[in-house]
Amino acid sequence: MIQITRAVRSTRRFSRRILATALAIAVGAFVVVATVSDRTAHAQEPQPKAPEFTITLATTPNPPVAGTIDFEVTVQGPDKKPVVGGDVSLRLTMPGMPGMRGTVVALKAAEGKAADEGKYVGQGRASMAGMWDATIAVKVGGKDVAEKKLTFTAK
């Protein structure tokens, strides 16, 4: 009778261990599923769209030629009002020429009425004829607010 009692106790302990292990696995699986579901829900939330700035580029001469080019950039904020007092730069690079360093042109606010219209001017150099990328970066109050890449061909 004592052996039967020990066997019953041993079986009960074994059953309790199995039950505890199964419960721990079930809870762990629930936590993992809940965490993944929570991350998936956040990943599907629409991200707020960055405000759209309007950036245009004009050159003199037009069409541009290899050599010195006068650049005029006009910047409008998301509210379509001119961006006045910004820091605007233009980076010239030639696509397909990775060894060729780009040229950065710091643009200054235009003078007179043009300044109130969000115009920035500067002079740069296209060292040879061909296709050029002009990447325009706009900072307002020290923060990057817009960047636009445009392409032109110098004759």
C-alpha positions in Angstrom: 0.0 0.0 0.0 2.9 2.4 0.7 4.3 1.8 -2.7 1.0 2.6 -4.3 0.7 5.8 -2.3 4.2 6.9 -3.3 3.4 6.1 -7.0 0.2 8.2 -6.8 2.2 11.1 -5.2 4.9 10.8 -7.8 2.3 10.8 -10.6 0.5 13.8 -9.1 3.9 15.7 -8.9 4.7 14.8 -12.5 1.2 15.9 -13.6 1.6 19.2 -11.7 4.9 19.8 -13.4 3.5 19.1 -16.8 0.5 21.4 -16.1 2.8 24.2 -14.8 5.1 23.8 -17.9 2.1 23.8 -20.3 0.7 26.9 -18.5 4.0 28.7 -18.8 4.3 27.9 -22.5 0.7 29.1 -23.1 1.3 32.4 -21.2 4.6 32.9 -23.1 2.9 32.3 -26.4 0.1 34.7 -25.6 2.7 37.4 -24.6 4.6 36.9 -27.9 1.4 37.0 -30.0 0.1 40.1 -28.2 3.5 41.9 -28.6 3.7 41.0 -32.3 0.0 42.1 -32.8 0.7 45.4 -31.0 3.7 46.1 -33.2 1.8 45.2 -36.4 -1.0 47.6 -35.4 1.5 50.4 -34.9 3.2 49.6 -38.2 0.0 50.0 -40.1 -1.0 53.3 -38.7 -0.7 56.0 -41.3 2.4 58.2 -40.8 1.8 62.0 -40.8 2.8 63.4 -44.1 5.6 65.9 -44.1 4.5 69.4 -45.2 5.0 69.9 -48.9 7.3 72.8 -49.9 7.3 74.0 -53.5 10.8 74.6 -54.9 11.5 75.8 -58.4 14.8 76.4 -60.2 15.6 78.9 -63.0 18.9 79.4 -64.7 20.6 82.1 -66.7 21.4 81.3 -69.4 18.4 79.2 -70.2 19.0 76.5 -71.3 22.2 76.3 -69.2 25.6 75.9 -70.8 28.9 74.5 -69.5 30.6 77.2 -67.5 29.2 79.7 -65.1 25.5 79.6 -64.5 23.3 82.0 -62.4 20.8 80.1 -60.3 17.5 81.4 -59.0 15.5 79.2 -56.6 12.0 80.1 -55.4 10.7 78.5 -52.2 7.1 78.4 -51.0 6.0 76.8 -47.8 3.1 74.3 -47.4 0.8 77.3 -47.1 2.0 78.5 -50.5 3.5 81.6 -48.9 7.1 82.6 -49.8 9.8 81.2 -47.5 11.7 84.3 -46.4 14.9 84.2 -44.3 15.8 80.6 -45.0 19.2 79.0 -45.6 19.1 77.6 -49.2 21.9 75.7 -50.8 22.3 73.9 -54.2 24.5 70.9 -54.7 25.6 70.2 -58.3 26.6 66.6 -59.2 27.0 64.7 -62.4 25.1 61.4 -62.4 27.2 58.5 -63.5 30.5 60.2 -62.4 30.9 58.9 -58.8 34.6 60.0 -58.6 33.6 63.6 -59.5 33.0 65.7 -56.4 29.9 67.8 -56.4 29.9 71.6 -56.1 27.9 73.3 -53.4 26.5 76.7 -54.2 25.3 78.8 -51.2 22.4 80.8 -52.3 21.6 84.2 -50.7 18.2 85.9 -50.5 17.5 87.9 -53.6 17.4 91.7 -53.2 14.4 94.0 -53.3 10.9 92.7 -54.1 12.3 89.3 -55.1 13.4 88.7 -51.5 9.8 89.0 -50.4 8.8 86.4 -53.0 11.0 83.7 -51.5 13.7 83.9 -54.1 17.3 82.9 -53.5 20.2 83.5 -56.0 23.7 82.3 -56.5 26.3 81.5 -59.1 27.8 78.1 -59.8 29.7 76.3 -62.5 28.9 73.3 -64.6 32.4 72.1 -65.5 31.3 70.3 -68.7 28.3 69.8 -71.0 26.0 67.0 -70.0 23.3 66.0 -67.5 23.6 67.5 -64.0 21.6 66.9 -60.8 20.8 70.0 -58.7 19.8 69.1 -55.1 18.3 72.0 -53.4 18.2 72.0 -49.6 16.2 74.4 -47.5 16.7 75.2 -43.8 14.4 77.4 -41.7 15.5 78.3 -38.2 18.4 75.8 -38.4 16.1 72.9 -39.2 16.0 71.0 -42.5 12.5 71.6 -43.9 12.8 70.6 -47.6 15.0 69.0 -50.2 14.4 68.6 -53.9 16.4 67.0 -56.6 16.1 68.5 -60.1 18.0 67.6 -63.3 19.1 69.8 -66.1 21.3 69.4 -69.2 24.2 71.9 -69.8 24.9 72.4 -73.5 
